[in-house]
Amino acid sequence: MASKKRINAGIIGLGRAGQMHLKNLLTIPEINIVQVSDIFVDKLADQLNFMGITNQTRDYMDILNNPDIDTVFIFTSTDMHEEMVTAAANAGKNIFCEKPLSMSPDEQASLNVLKAVRDNNVKLQIGFNRRSDPQFDSIHQQVVSGTIGTPQVVKITSRDPEVTPHNIIKRIGGLLFDFTMHDFDMARFMMGSDITEVYAQAGRLVDPGLAELNDYDTAIINLKFANGAFGLIDNSRRAVYGYDQRVEVFGSEGMLKAENVSGSTVELYNADNEIKKNPKPAFQQRYKPAYIAEMRKFVDSILNDAPLAATGKDVIMAQRAANAAQKSIDTGLPQKVDTNFQL
């Protein structure tokens, strides 16, 4: 970023993800953190004071009413996104928010949020961090440049190391809206085309107790795109060997593939076996460069009017795919996805 200007930021939400993001934001010189908010901020006071962040509040409206703040980063659970993004837009703040915008199956709830953003002429970037991952971004750029000809199939593997605690799932959404949401966006991003049909199958092969939440731990999802191409997503909530994240794009002139990131590139081959390091243990380690890169892109958009890394339209399209997947699981049939978008 060429500009020497800075944004004055407020941080809303300092849970597990929020604390990770806060540490990353502190590494970006163009971000001046003015104030932070969390309902349990008192428990974090010593840690925040050590970081030099002394302006702390339990009420996020203090941040939205603070005239010194021009930008807010929302890292709360999904069930608060709709309310907070709307309030931030109405307060005239630029907004970074994790996906999705709403857990409501009624899309109008999310569209109303985006209308508030539009009407108040503020910027909103959605936290689809994987778009900014160096490996995945390299594949995307090569797909766009024609390195593998016409893209025909995208395959995405996304598996967590452990099942998310049930009390957290209730607040952030189930497998499709929290977990697979990233994969729907990545598939669309890689293919450069909207998803037009989803056929999904899901089960509880790891944690039968997820039935109480009407949720799943394992899913296979087939996609069709507007350009005629196909996609395949496979998900699991538990991979005993680590955080499994892989992407492959196959085209008329070749293939691009990103394997897992591990602690070492060294591989041992001998007469008995092959030994490689396991993947990174969790999302915080695997995607740290991506989290920082997406924040830099957001700041660049505010200061220098660069394009946003992921927009409101992108989150609507991913949410539509998630809704279609849920209907497909419920009915056992493929479901069409509306590609028309307008506010």
TIPA-223381 format. One record per atom (N, C-alpha, C): residue in three letters; x, y, z. Coordinates in steps of 0.02 Angstrom, whole numbers, plus 50000, padded with zeros to 5 digits. Each point is the difference from the previous one (the first is absolute). Example, Ala and Ser with C-alpha at 12.3 -4.5 7.8 and 13.67 -1.06 7.14 Angstrom:
BEGIN
ala506604971650390
ala499555005950000
ala500455006050000
ser499825005349964
ser500425005950003
ser499615005550037
//
This chain:
BEGIN
met500424994150000
met499585005950000
met500445006250000
ala499935004249950
ala500435005849992
ala499815005650049
ser499375000550018
ser499765005450042
ser500314999650070
lys500125005950030
lys500275000450067
lys499435001050051
lys499395000649976
lys499435001250044
lys499854993850042
arg499595000850050
arg499804994550043
arg499255000150009
ile499724994250017
ile499304999750019
ile499974999750076
asn499475002850028
asn499884999850072
asn499474994850013
ala500194994550032
ala499574994150003
ala499744998550069
gly499394997050000
gly499724997050060
gly499914992649988
ile500144996050051
ile499954992749994
ile499414997750043
ile499544996249969
ile499424997450035
ile500044992450001
gly500074997250060
gly500044992750007
gly500714997650011
leu500144997550060
leu500674997750017
leu499994992950028
gly499634995849966
gly500014992950016
gly500624996849970
arg499964993449988
arg500584996549973
arg500245003049935
ala499555001049952
ala500195002949935
ala500195007350007
gly499625003750041
gly500135007150007
gly500685001450029
gln500224996250049
gln500675001050029
gln500544998549948
met499894994949959
met500474998549947
met500055005849951
his499415002549978
his499995005649953
his500325006250029
leu499875001350064
leu500295005950032
leu500764999949996
lys500294994350016
lys500744999549997
lys500255001149929
asn499634997549951
asn500205001149930
asn499935007349980
leu499475003350022
leu499895006949983
leu500545004550028
leu500264998250058
leu500535004050031
leu500654999949959
thr500064995549953
thr500604999749958
thr499955004549938
ile499415003149990
ile499895004149940
ile500045007450019
pro500525003649978
pro500115006950022
pro499445004749981
glu499644998649947
glu499485004549976
glu499364999650042
ile499994995650051
ile499414999350043
ile500165002750069
asn499625005050021
asn500055002850067
asn499394997650040
ile500114995650048
ile499454997250039
ile499825004950056
val499425003149994
val499785005150046
val499644997150061
gln499594994849987
gln499574997350054
gln499814992849984
val499904996050052
val499784993149991
val499394998750043
ser499614995149979
ser499384998450036
ser499894992550004
asp499794997750058
asp499794993150009
asp499604999750065
ile499494995850001
ile499594999750061
ile500404997250060
phe500544996549986
phe500434997450053
phe500675003650002
val500005006449979
val500635003649993
val500375000650067
asp499644999950056
asp500335000650065
asp500504994450012
lys499854994149974
lys500444994350009
lys500645000749957
leu499975004349950
leu500565000949954
leu500395006350014
ala499805003850052
ala500285006650011
ala500765000050006
asp500284995550040
asp500724999850010
asp500374998749934
gln499744995149962
gln500314998349936
gln499975005949952
leu499435003449997
leu499925005749955
leu500445005950022
asn500045001250065
asn500435005450025
asn500734998849981
phe500204993750004
phe500694998149982
phe500145001649926
met499484999249959
met500065001649928
met499975007549987
gly499845003950051
gly499955007249990
gly499305002349981
ile499514995550006
ile499315001649983
ile499615001150064
thr499945006350020
thr499695001650065
thr499285002249995
asn499785001849940
asn499305002249990
asn499574993849987
gln499684997550053
gln499644993749997
gln499285001150024
thr499534996449968
thr499305000750018
thr499634993449991
arg499474999150039
arg499574994149992
arg499475001149946
asp499835006349986
asp499455001849955
asp500265002049932
tyr499844996149949
tyr500275001549933
tyr499745006649973
met499435002450026
met499745006449976
met500465005850019
asp500414999050052
asp500505005250016
asp500485001149942
ile500174994549967
ile500445000549942
ile499655003449942
leu499374998149988
leu499645003049943
leu499855007450012
asn499955002050063
asn499875007050016
asn500645004150009
asn500574996949993
asn500645003450009
asn500185003749935
pro500015006650000
pro500145003949939
pro500714999249975
asp500454997650043
asp500704999149979
asp500114993649959
ile499494995649999
ile500064993649965
ile499665000349932
asp500354998149947
asp499715000049933
asp499884993049973
thr500294995050033
thr499974993149975
thr499904995150057
val499574995149991
val499904994950051
val500154993149973
phe500294995950041
phe500124993049985
phe499564995850046
ile499554996049970
ile499524996250038
ile500204992750001
phe500184997550059
phe500234993150009
phe499564996250048
thr499375001950006
thr499544996650046
thr499734993649969
ser499604996450039
ser499674994049972
ser499505002149947
thr499844995349955
thr499595001549942
thr499325002850019
asp499734997950056
asp499325002250018
asp499965007450015
met500575003550003
met500005007250011
met500165004149938
his500204996849946
his500245003649941
his499475004649969
glu499404997349992
glu499475003849968
glu499885006650037
glu499924999750065
glu499875005950041
glu500585004949998
met500614997450009
met500585004350008
met500215003449936
val499984996349944
val500205003049936
val499515005549982
thr499364998850010
thr499505005149985
thr500115006250042
ala500124999150065
ala500125005650044
ala500635003849981
ala500534996349982
ala500635003249981
ala499925004049936
ala499634997349952
ala499875003649937
ala499615006450014
asn499494999550042
asn499595005950016
asn500405005250039
ala500544997750032
ala500455004750036
ala500535002949954
gly500004998049936
gly500475002749951
gly500694997150004
lys500074994050028
lys500664996950006
lys500134995149943
asn500614999749975
asn500194994549956
asn500054993750042
ile499874994249968
ile499904993950038
ile500374994149971
phe500354996450043
phe500244993349984
phe499604995250044
cys499724994749970
cys499604995350039
cys500134992949975
glu500064995450048
glu500054993049981
glu499354997749968
lys500034994649961
lys499414997249968
lys499634995550049
pro499374998449987
pro499545003349953
pro499705006350033
leu499575003449963
leu499685005950028
leu499434998250047
ser499694994349988
ser499424998150039
ser499934992450000
met499724997250053
met499854992950003
met499284998649979
ser499645005249981
ser499304999149980
ser499974996949930
pro499574995049990
pro499914997249933
pro499655004949953
asp499715005250028
asp499685005249960
asp500545004949976
glu500144999949936
glu500535004249972
glu499875007450010
gln499385001950008
gln499845007150006
gln500355003150060
ala500134996150052
ala500355002650058
ala500705002549980
ser500354996249960
ser500675002149978
ser499965005749950
leu499504999849956
leu499935005449951
leu499865006650034
asn499634999850055
asn499865006250037
asn500645002850030
val500454995650022
val500655002250025
val500395003549944
leu500014997049942
leu500385002849944
leu499705006649975
lys499355000750006
lys499675006349982
lys500215005650047
ala500074998350064
ala500245005050048
ala500715002149983
val500424995349980
val500695001549979
val499995004649939
arg499594998349951
arg499955004149939
arg499745006950015
asp499465000450037
asp499675006450013
asp500435004850039
asn500454997350042
asn500445004250040
asn500685001149967
asn500094997249940
asn500615001049960
asn500634998350039
val499974994250034
val500604997650035
val500244993649967
lys500604998050017
lys500284993949971
lys499904994150047
leu499864994249971
leu499934993850038
leu500414994549966
gln500494997450036
gln500374994149976
gln499824994050043
ile499854994549966
ile499834993850034
ile500634995850010
gly500034996650058
gly500604996250018
gly500074993249967
phe500035000049934
phe500174993849965
phe500764999949992
asn500344998450055
asn500735000750002
asn500374995649951
arg499694994349981
arg500374995349957
arg500155002949931
arg499615005049979
arg500155003449937
arg500705003250003
ser500215001850061
ser500645003550008
ser500574995450020
asp499874993550005
asp500534995250015
asp500504999949942
pro500655000550013
pro500495000349945
pro499944994249950
gln499904993950025
gln499954994249955
gln499365000449957
phe499445001250032
phe499375000149963
phe499975005949953
asp500285005750022
asp500015005949957
asp500424998849938
ser500554996350009
ser500424998449942
ser499624995749950
ile499634995050025
ile499604995949955
ile499495004349963
his499665004350037
his499485004249970
his500295004449945
gln500575003150014
gln500305004449949
gln500204996149937
gln500244993950010
gln500194995949942
gln499394997549961
val499464998650036
val499384998149966
val499765005949957
val500005005950029
val499775006049965
val500435001549939
ser500654998850006
ser500475001549945
ser499994994749946
gly499654994550010
gly499944994849948
gly500524994750002
thr500374999450055
thr500554995250004
thr499764992849987
ile499404998350024
ile499744993249990
ile499424999949951
gly499975005049957
gly499465000349950
gly499335001550032
thr499494996649977
thr499335001050026
thr499904995750062
pro499855003150058
pro499904995950061
pro499374995849994
gln500064993650020
gln499454995349991
gln499754997050065
val500464998850048
val499824996950064
val500405003250056
val499675001850054
val500345002250060
val499844995250056
lys500514997850037
lys499924995350056
lys500285003250063
ile499615000050053
ile500215003150062
ile499904995150058
thr500544999050037
thr499974996150062
thr500095004750058
ser499544999750049
ser500035004350058
ser499794996050061
arg500474998750045
arg499874995850058
arg500325003050062
asp499605000750053
asp500255002650063
asp500354994550040
pro500445001950047
pro500324994950041
pro499554997250055
glu499515004050023
glu499564997850054
glu499305002849989
val499504996650025
val499315002449997
val499935006350043
thr499705005249971
thr499885006250036
thr499514998750058
pro500135002750059
pro499534999050056
pro499295002149982
his499514996250024
his499315001149980
his499755007050019
asn500215002650057
asn499765006650021
asn500245005449953
ile500584999049968
ile500255004849951
ile499634999249935
ile499864993949979
ile499634998849938
ile499335003650001
lys499685000150059
lys499355003450006
lys500055007449983
arg500585003050012
arg500085007349991
arg500305001849933
ile500354995449968
ile500345001749937
ile499694996549940
gly499534995350012
gly499704996549944
gly500304993149992
gly499634995749965
gly500204993149990
gly500524999249946
leu500114993949980
leu500524998349952
leu499965004249936
leu499405000449971
leu499935003349935
leu500115007650004
phe499725003250052
phe500035007350004
phe500635002650032
asp500344996050039
asp500635002250030
asp500604997249963
phe500004993649992
phe500584996249976
phe500055000149923
thr499474997449968
thr500014999249928
thr499925006749964
met499765005150035
met499935006649970
met500645002249966
his500574998950033
his500655001749969
his500104996149935
asp499804993849999
asp500124995749942
asp499555002049941
phe499385001950014
phe499565002549947
phe500325006249968
asp500255004450042
asp500315006149973
asp500634998449962
met500414995450026
met500624998349967
met499874996749932
ala499494995749997
ala499834996749936
ala499805005349948
arg499585004650020
arg499775005349955
arg500595004649980
phe500435001550048
phe500585004249988
phe500474996849950
met500144993650009
met500464996549956
met499724999249930
met499364998549995
met499694998749935
met499835006449963
gly499965005650035
gly499825006349968
gly499304999749972
ser499564996350033
ser499324998949975
ser499544998650058
asp499385001949994
asp499514998850054
asp499784992750003
ile499854997850060
ile499734993350011
ile499265000049980
thr499804995349958
thr499314999849977
thr499614994150028
glu500354994850026
glu499664994250026
glu500434996750053
val499674997550053
val500344996650055
val499654993450014
tyr500404994850006
tyr499744993550023
tyr500444997750058
ala499694999650059
ala500394998850061
ala499744993850037
gln500474996550030
gln499854994550045
gln500425001150063
ala499694998750059
ala500355001250062
ala499794994950053
gly500444999050048
gly499864995150053
gly500365001750064
arg499904995750049
arg500325000850066
arg500424993850012
leu500604999949971
leu500444994350005
leu500495000750058
val500045005950029
val500475001450053
val499655001350066
asp499495004249998
asp499655002250061
asp499254999449991
pro499714994350018
pro499274999149993
pro499605005250038
gly500295002950052
gly499655005050040
gly499835006449962
leu500315000949941
leu499845005949960
leu499284999949974
ala499684994150005
ala499304999649980
ala499575004750042
glu500195001250062
glu499635004550043
glu500005007249974
leu500515001649960
leu500065006749971
leu499785000149927
asn499754994349976
asn499844999349929
asn500615001749957
asp500584997650022
asp500625001549966
asp500364993549981
tyr500555000749964
tyr500374994349972
tyr500745000950012
asp500374994649993
asp500735000450005
asp500354997949936
thr499644997149953
thr500304997649938
thr499545001749942
ala500295002649945
ala499595001849943
ala500394999249935
ile499634998049948
ile500254999949932
ile499525004249958
ile500275004949964
ile499575004849965
ile500245000649928
asn499554998749953
asn500135000949929
asn499715006649976
leu500395003449958
leu499805006649976
leu499985000249924
lys499565004149973
lys500015001949930
lys500065007649996
phe500355002449949
phe500125007149992
phe499685002649936
ala499915006649998
ala499695003249943
ala500404999049936
asn500654999150006
asn500424999049941
asn500034992749977
gly499604995750032
gly499984992949980
gly500484995550038
ala500425003050042
ala500504996150037
ala499674996650061
phe500414995850034
phe499764996250057
phe500465001150061
gly499734998550058
gly500395000650062
gly499834994450048
leu500474998550045
leu499904995050051
leu500325002550065
ile499605000150053
ile500245001950067
ile499924994150046
asp500534998450038
asp499914995050053
asp500225002950066
asn499574999250050
asn500095002950066
asn499994994750055
ser500395001250051
ser499944996050062
ser500175004550058
arg499664999050056
arg500155003850060
arg500584997150040
arg500264994149980
arg500564997350037
arg500484996249955
ala500605002849993
ala500564996649967
ala500544999150053
val500144993850018
val500444998650056
val500725002349989
tyr500185001649938
tyr500695001749983
tyr500115007649994
gly499475004150010
gly500105007249997
gly499485003549958
tyr500145006249984
tyr499545004449964
tyr500114999049924
asp499554996349969
asp500084997749931
asp499675004849952
gln500425003649960
gln499745005149954
gln500354999449933
arg499624997649950
arg500304999149933
arg499525002449946
val500295002549946
val499615002449943
val500334997649935
glu499584997849953
glu500244998049934
glu499535002849947
val500295002949948
val499615002349942
val500274996649938
phe499564996349965
phe500184996349940
phe499715003749939
gly500425000849949
gly499785003549940
gly500194996549936
ser499815003049945
ser500124997149934
ser500734999349982
glu500445004050033
glu500714999949984
glu500444998150060
gly499704997550053
gly500414998050057
gly499635000350065
met500384999850055
met499714999850067
met500425004250048
leu499675003350046
leu500335003650054
leu499784997050066
lys500464999250047
lys499824996750063
lys500405003050057
ala499655001450056
ala500335002350061
ala499914994750053
glu500554997350025
glu499984995050052
glu500005003350069
asn499974996050052
asn499995002650068
asn500655003750017
val499945004850044
val500585003450029
val500184996450065
ser500634998150006
ser500224996350059
ser500585003650033
gly500254997150053
gly500555003050037
gly500674999249965
ser500024995949947
ser500634998949965
ser499874997549929
thr500435001849954
thr499954997549932
thr500424993749990
val500344997950052
val500434994049995
val499574993750000
glu500154995449953
glu499664993649996
glu500524994550001
leu499874994750037
leu500464994350004
leu499704994049963
tyr500394997249954
tyr499794994049964
tyr500534994650011
asn499794994150022
asn500474994450006
asn499644993649982
ala500344994450011
ala499724993549978
ala499364998150037
asp499925002850059
asp499424998050041
asp499405004649993
asn500125006549996
asn499435004549998
asn500195006949973
glu499505004450001
glu500095006949981
glu499775004350059
ile500415004850020
ile499845004150058
ile499975007449981
lys499445003250015
lys499925007149990
lys499735003150064
lys500115006450009
lys499725003650056
lys499245000849990
asn499624999550055
asn499295001049996
asn499845007349984
pro499385001449977
pro499815006949986
pro500015004250064
lys499985006549991
lys499945004650057
lys499414997850044
pro500045001150066
pro499494997250045
pro499335003649999
ala499975006449981
ala499365003750004
ala500015005949953
phe499415003149993
phe499935005549952
phe500445006050018
gln500125001150064
gln500395005950020
gln500704999749970
gln500314994050000
gln500674999349972
gln499984999549924
arg499544996049974
arg499984998849928
arg499875006449960
tyr499555004150024
tyr499795005749960
tyr500245006850026
lys500515000050044
lys500235006450026
lys500205004949944
pro500404997949951
pro500175004849946
pro499385002549963
ala499504995749992
ala499385002049965
ala499615005150040
tyr499974998950067
tyr499635004850042
tyr500325006949996
ile500655000350002
ile500355006449996
ile499915003149931
ala500054996049948
ala499945002549932
ala499305002949987
glu499484996650025
glu499325002549987
glu499895006650036
met500305000850060
met499945006350036
met500365005649962
arg500584998449973
arg500385005049961
arg499605002249938
lys499664995249969
lys499595001849941
lys499425004550020
phe499714998750058
phe499455004150024
phe500245007250013
val500575000650034
val500285006650014
val500175003649935
asp500284996449952
asp500175002949935
asp499385002549964
ser499454996450008
ser499375002149969
ser499765006550030
ile500065000750067
ile499775006150034
ile500465005949983
leu500654999050005
leu500475005549991
leu500135001949927
asn499994995049957
asn500205001149930
asn499474997949949
asp499414998250025
asp499444998149957
asp500164993849957
ala500414995550026
ala500144993749965
ala499384995550006
pro499954994949957
pro499414995550003
pro499984996250066
leu499404998750025
leu499914995950059
leu500154992749983
ala500284996350048
ala500174993049987
ala499384995649994
ala499475001750037
ala499384996249997
ala499435004750019
thr499475000049960
thr499475004950006
thr499364997050028
gly499505004350007
gly499344997750021
gly499714995049952
lys500095001049935
lys499764995249951
lys500314993250011
asp500644999950015
asp500354993650010
asp499694996150058
val499835003450054
val499724996450057
val499294997749986
ile499625003949961
ile499324997949982
ile500034993749958
met500474999749952
met500054994149957
met500214993850039
ala500445000950050
ala500194994350041
ala499434997850044
gln499625004850027
gln499424998350042
gln499474996349959
arg499915002149938
arg499514996649957
arg500214992749988
ala500654999049990
ala500244993149990
ala499904995950063
ala500115003050058
ala499904996550063
ala499264998250010
asn499565004649985
asn499284998650006
asn499794994449952
ala500275000249939
ala499854994849951
ala500254993250023
ala500595000050031
ala500284993750025
ala499564997150055
gln499755004450045
gln499564997550053
gln499364997149971
lys499715003349950
lys499404997449968
lys500144993449964
ser500594999449971
ser500194993949966
ser500064994250049
ile500315001450058
ile500054994850052
ile499314997950023
asp499565004950010
asp499334998550025
asp499584996149951
thr500085001449935
thr499574996949949
thr500334994249964
gly500664999650003
gly500364994949961
gly500055001649927
leu499865006349981
leu499995002049930
leu500465006049988
pro500265000749939
pro500395006049983
pro499555006250005
gln500315005750016
gln499625006250007
gln500325005549958
lys499595003749965
lys500245005649960
lys500195005950045
val500475004049976
val500225006050036
val499895006149956
asp499655004950026
asp499875006249963
asp500645004049994
thr500205001849939
thr500615003949990
thr499875007449990
asn499375001950000
asn499845007149993
asn500105003650066
phe500355005749997
phe500125003850061
phe499875007449987
gln499565002850041
gln499895007249997
gln499715002350067
leu500185006150018
leu499755003050062
leu499425004849984
//
